[in-house]
């Protein structure tokens, strides 16, 4: 973590988008670490399921982004899809 803090320009944060951010038990601890690192965060949403309307995906991205923004300066949210 010290190397990431000292050497990185941005942190890629991969989350399971199938979970609600407020009920995912691992998120709080990871966000504390990201806050300590103090770098901008690119939020990558994984396991988003089958393709959906862009509006639905945007709502999911916004939910995670707003949750993350309480802890660290998120720069962008991106849903990973095949």
Secondary structure, 3 states (H helix, E strand, C coil): CHHHHHHCCEEEEEEECCCCCCCCCCHHHHHHHHHHHCCEEEEEEECCCCCCCHHHHHHHHHHHHHHHHCCCCEEEEEECCC
